[in-house]
Amino acid sequence: MTDMTDSPDYDPVARSRREADSFNVAWMKHGEELTWIQRTGFAVFSFFFFSSGALFGTFAINDLLSGELLGAIGWLVPTLIFMIPGSLGLRNVLRF
């Protein structure tokens, strides 16, 4: 009888290498094929990303209004990094 602990399914690092592609594909593509549990989870995840980007965007706008151009550019980078995947994820979740 073989020992099941040597199987790659019990190793979270080995499993994450294999499942990372399926997570990204499910989050960003094929929204029509999601179950309701997956759709809810991805919606929460995407909304967290989108709202974090919106928060960083308000910091960028505040710096821009106070005349600090370099600070506004500094806040604009994380705004885009968070809002783009968040909006794409929300678009995918809302696709039926």
SULWO-V820151 format. One line per field, one symbol per residue. ss: DSSP state (H for helix, E for strand, - for the rest). A space follows every 50 residues. Layout:
BEGIN
ss->???
END
This chain:
BEGIN
ss->---HHH-HHH-HHHHHHHHHHHHHHHHH--HHH--HHHHHHHHHHHHHHH HHHHHHHHHHHHHHH---HHHHHHHHHHHHHHHHHHHHHHHHH---
END
